[in-house]
């Protein structure tokens, strides 16, 4: 009888090890999926940042070109001219 009692825990132990291995495998798979998702999100964010930086550079170039353009009749007469929407957008993006 004592032999049977001693053998029983030995048989249960491999099952516990397999359960632990399965649990670790599942955790690793879940972590891998989360990391892949995070990587895709980071790449999308980098693409958006590059696109926005290019747009900002274009808007700044347009603004600089508009400042260098000859004054119109309204600005030469000293009349107040509302800032162009691009000026507002550039100021907002710089903040």
C-alpha distance (Angstrom), angle and dihedral (degrees) to the residues before:
residue distance angle dihedral
X1 . . .
X2 3.75 . .
X3 3.79 90.9 .
X4 3.80 91.3 55.7
X5 3.79 91.5 51.5
X6 3.80 92.0 49.8
X7 3.81 93.2 49.1
X8 3.79 94.7 50.6
X9 3.82 96.4 69.3
X10 3.80 89.6 48.1
X11 3.79 91.0 56.7
X12 3.81 92.6 48.2
X13 3.79 92.6 50.3
X14 3.84 97.8 68.6
X15 3.81 89.8 51.3
X16 3.78 90.2 52.8
X17 3.78 89.8 49.8
X18 3.80 90.9 50.9
X19 3.80 90.4 49.0
X20 3.79 89.8 50.3
X21 3.79 91.2 48.6
X22 3.81 90.9 49.5
X23 3.78 91.0 48.2
X24 3.81 92.3 50.1
X25 3.81 90.8 46.1
X26 3.81 90.3 52.0
X27 3.80 91.2 48.0
X28 3.79 91.2 50.0
X29 3.80 91.8 48.8
X30 3.79 91.0 49.5
X31 3.80 91.2 48.4
X32 3.79 90.8 48.6
X33 3.80 90.7 52.8
X34 3.80 92.1 48.1
X35 3.80 91.2 49.5
X36 3.80 91.3 49.3
X37 3.80 90.1 51.2
X38 3.80 91.3 47.9
X39 3.80 90.4 49.7
X40 3.81 91.8 51.6
X41 3.81 90.3 48.5
X42 3.79 91.9 49.3
X43 3.81 92.3 49.1
X44 3.82 90.4 49.6
X45 3.79 90.2 49.5
X46 3.80 91.7 50.1
X47 3.82 90.5 50.2
X48 3.80 90.7 50.1
X49 3.80 91.4 48.3
X50 3.80 91.6 51.2
X51 3.80 90.9 48.2
X52 3.80 91.9 49.1
X53 3.81 92.2 47.2
X54 3.80 90.1 51.7
X55 3.81 90.5 48.9
X56 3.80 90.6 49.0
X57 3.81 90.9 50.4
X58 3.81 90.3 50.1
X59 3.79 91.9 49.1
X60 3.80 91.5 48.4
X61 3.80 89.9 49.9
X62 3.80 90.7 50.2
X63 3.79 90.5 48.2
X64 3.79 91.7 50.4
X65 3.81 90.6 48.5
X66 3.80 90.4 49.6
X67 3.82 91.0 50.9
X68 3.79 91.1 51.2
X69 3.82 92.7 48.1
X70 3.81 116.3 105.5
X71 3.79 113.1 -91.0
X72 3.76 117.6 -96.2
X73 3.80 123.8 -127.7
X74 3.80 91.9 -97.4
X75 3.81 94.5 54.0
X76 3.80 92.4 42.6
X77 3.81 89.9 54.9
X78 3.80 89.4 54.3
X79 3.78 95.7 -113.2
X80 3.78 116.4 152.0
X81 3.76 112.0 -106.5
X82 3.80 120.9 -161.0
X83 3.78 112.4 -117.9
X84 3.76 114.6 -99.2
X85 3.79 116.1 -102.5
X86 3.80 87.7 -114.5
X87 3.83 90.0 61.3
X88 3.79 90.6 54.1
X89 3.79 91.5 47.0
X90 3.81 92.9 49.3
X91 3.82 91.1 49.8
X92 3.81 90.6 49.1
X93 3.78 92.2 49.3
X94 3.80 92.6 48.8
X95 3.78 92.5 54.3
